[in-house]
């Protein structure tokens, strides 16, 4: 991998890993559903030039937007606001990978071997071990919200696999525009004090939302798309697996989080299981669609 592309991959990993910390700050200072809406408002503005219709696929785009945008982030942010932890949430969100694999088997008829089955089972068990540790999730509703939000993203990936064409930033633009009114309506119905919280949050709040929208979404996803155009998925898989590990690390260092044996074992099982699934799938793609790395 060329040094400039290695640097870009490391930047994406850092942006996504630190985004767990930024998100925790955001949902602590702002109502969580409103924070998700605020974030997508900025994404929609920044990606407005990409807002072009995908002929014959807009109905699918709506469902992708709702599952990967409004429901995914809305639920995760609500769950995040109900717990003091960063690392366990970063781990629990990874449930989307084994859930996505399960959906692919049920709805797409994909065949999976023993290795990916083992990874899927390991990840599910790991999330359950972490989730039922009272130090990690003080409320079972927090775990339920985070896991359900992760599963929503798994559903969106299955829908995306059937999408014909479209630039990733074009899809991101539609996700933002479609998710925004749903999140705004949800915040209006279930939350209060939105604008007062923005004023109280001040310039730090603007920086947090800019990081979440510009840094993690526009720059992060855009950069990863650039890398995926030049390198096989197997080359980039370590950088895709690393963000939740960084989330756990930042939780310990910046949030003084305790690591119990349940969090340690469950987190390790989840991340190893997810890694097995992703690496195995990447190798299968590389074997069926070989791609030479660019420079």
PyMOL commands that set and color helices and strands:
alter all, ss='L'
color gray80, all
select helices_A, chain A and resi 3-29+32-46+48-50+58-81+87-92+95-108+114-131+140-161+168-190+194-230+233-255+261-288
alter helices_A, ss='H'
color red, helices_A
deselect
rebuild
show_as cartoon
